[in-house]
Amino acid sequence: MIKSQNLEIDMNTLSKIITWKRNILASAAVLLTLIVLSFYGVFTNQFYFLKADNYIFPVLTTVHFLYLYVVWFKITEDELPDPKMRNIEYVLYAIMIVYVFKIYDSITVLNSINLYGQHVIPATFKPMATLSVVLYSILPILTLYTFWLRKRYVGIYNFENYNDNLNIWQ
């Protein structure tokens, strides 16, 4: 019980430092940067816009942007969660698996510098690969924090008595 109280106090302190607006804006900035980096080839120091694989991450992030918009709207308008918001969040849970894979993939690319030691590797390889690893690692943390903020400011998903708690005259 004491550990749960300490965790709650720490989360309350964290929510004062990283407010819900800052979290959403930071998430959007990280997502936009990673969308640009998804087209960048660290081994060649060039952008590739004609590869279909490079469009997978930007398409998946549309769900994340939609969720960020819904959370922003629900908090500012002081609305209750709804089934559509829950469904978007559940899809985002699945997309989190892709985020974890991208962390693994970025670490693999960063560690591959030893394999290609004899080849000409651009000077930007290590900084850009490190930036990708850091941003892909920050993204799940920000996403999980967004889930916690949604639970705190919007509320939990309890639709069994949703109609009982809905008062349109308020």
N, C-alpha and C positions, 0 to 999 in steps of 0.2 A: 504494500500500500504506500509506503514511504517513497519507494522508487517511482511509482506512478505520479505522486504529487510533485517530486523533483522534476520529472520529465515535463509535467504540465507547466510548472513554473518556468522551466527553460524554454518551452515552446511559446509561452506568453511573452517572455523577454525577447525571443527571436522575432515574434510577430510585431513587436514594437520597433525593432531595428529594420527588418525586411517586411515592410507593410504589404498588403495585398496588391496595391498599385505597383509598387516597386518590383514585386515578384512577377506580375503579369508583363510589365515592360521589359524586365530582364529576360524572361522566357521568350518574348517576341524578338528581342535583339539576338539572343543565342540562336533561335530558329532561323532568322534571316541570314545570319552569318554562316550557319551550317548549310543553308540552301546554296549560297554562293560557293562554299567550299566543296559541295557535292559535285560541282562541275569542274573542279580544279584537279589536275593530275600532279601529285607531288613529285613523281619521278621525272616528269618532263617539264614542269614549270609552265604548263599551258592549260587553257580551258578547253573542255570538250563538250560542245553543245549537241552533237549529233549522236551520242551514245545513249541508247534507251535506258540503260542501267542508271544513268545519272539523274533520271527523272523520278525514280521510285521514292527517294526520300522527300523531295519537294511535294509530291502528291500526298504522301502520308502526313506531312505536316499541316495540310489543310484541315484535317480533323483536329489537330492540336490548336491551331489558330481559332477554329470554331469554338472549341471548348473554352479557350481563354476569353473570347468575346462573351460567351454565355455566362461565365463566372463573373466577369466585369459587370454585365448587365444585371444579373441577379443581385449582386451586392449593392450596386448603386440604386437600384429600384426597390430594394428590400423585399424581394419576392422569395417564395418558397421554391424548393427544387421540384422539378417535374420529371415525368418519365422520359421525355426527349433528352433532357440533360443527363439523366442516368445512363441512357443508351450511348450517348456520345462519350461519357466517361468510361463505360465498359469497352468501347472500341479503342479508346486511348490506352487502356490496360494492355490490350493486345499489341498496340503499336510500341509500347514500352519494351516489348521483347525485341523489336527491331532496333530500338535505341541501344539496348544492351549488346546486340550483335555488332552494331556500328562501333561501340567502344572496343570490343574484341578485335574487329577488323582494323581499326585505326592503330591499336597497339601492335598488331601483327605487321602492319606497314612500317611503323616506326622502328620496330626491331629488325626489319629486313635489311637495314643499311649494312649489316655485317655480311649478308649474303651477296650483296652487289658491290663489294669494296673495290673490285677491279674496274668497274664501270664508271663512267662519268655521271656523277649525281650532282644536280644543281645545289648551289649554296643555300637555297631556300628550303631544301628538303626537310632538314631537322626542325627549323622553327615552324613551318607550316604543318608538318605532321604532329608536332607537339601541341600546337594550337588546336588541331582537330581532336586529339585525345582529350585535352582539357575541356573543350566545349561539349563534346559528346558525353563526358563524365558529369558535367554540371547539369546537363539537360534532364536526366532522370531525377536528380535531387530537386531541381526546381519544380518538376512535374509532381513529385510526391508531396512537396510542400504546398502546391496548388490544391491538391486533393484535400490536404489537412485544412487549408484556408476555406475551401468550399464547405467542408463539414462544420467549421467554426462559424462562418458568417452567413451561409445560406441555409444550412441545416442538413440533417441526415435524410436519407431516402427512406421514408416511412409512408407508403402509399395505401396501407390497409385502412387507416383512418384519415386519409387525405381529405376526403369530403367533409369530415366532421370538423377539421381544423381550418377549413376554408371559409372565410367570412368576407363576402364581397363588399360589405358596407364599411370596412375599415379603411 
